[in-house]
């Protein structure tokens, strides 16, 4: 079986978790060359409907929907062993029992992550922007001003998880920043800076853990994320709740496409993006972001129930082992 995962142009530790978790916990699934036409294992990420790359048989394990159309998989054999949450199950018309949680919950079972301070965690409060947000200016300066530690989600899973599991508090725009902090029992708070924040993905996961989560709007240190992705409808500093019913609508079209942006508006955005000095007049700065992060850190954090996490982890591991056993016992075809 081959591992089917999303490979973005820029590394993202959430996607890269696939290469660490599944081969260690189910080595019997991935002991072949996984070439063209091999059965595929679809793991962590919003990747239901991803290019099947020639595979006719797909095994979905903790994946979410929201970016690709699952009709792309028509004509193929697809087994949904578990999906990321109840929203994904509802959109796909799957039984309730199919909804478990994100596969990142298994990370504490990985040997390399069980050693204390194995990857140089700094402790204290850490901040994890989305892997696309951190590409814009000012984050290191803003987080430093707040007295916190910046974690780049484009780093390796070893470095990112090392920082998360040794932290006392995680402030995160990255969904997998929250997922991994929660998996290791570290309190966290969610924030958003632009429309690039997927309320649907977050609601899907938080509902899987029976969590009711509020997200705080934090102004970015530079206006670029807003110019690129759009400003959230709420004011900065305000809080919005993740709502399951509203999130379902987001699966039908989350971000306005470039083709739909009026010509003059697009031209203004191009000018502002090209000239950093013009963006300062929009009122965003590292100082403003630092104050918002400090306020966020003072709010009550989130953390799922230990018993809920433990039960989901055990059930996911049980389903994974059952699939592995099926493949280990499969008859070998000879010429």
Secondary structure, DSSP 8 states (H G I E B T S, - for coil): -EEE----SS--HHHHTHHHHHHHH-GGGS-S---TT--EEE-SSS-TT---TT-SEEEEEEE--SSS-GGGGTTSEEEEEEES-HHHHHHHT--GGGB---GGGGGGGSGGGSSTTTT----SEEEE--TTGGGSTTHHHHHHHTT-EE--TTS-HHHHHHHHHT-SEEEESSHHHHHHHHHTT--EEEEE-STTS-HHHHHHHHHHTT---EEEE---SSTHHHHHH---SS-TT-EEE--HHHHHHHTT--S--GGGS-HHHHHHHHHHHH-HHHHGGGT--HHHHHHHHHHHHHS--B---HHHHHHHHHHHHHHHHHHHHHHHSS-----
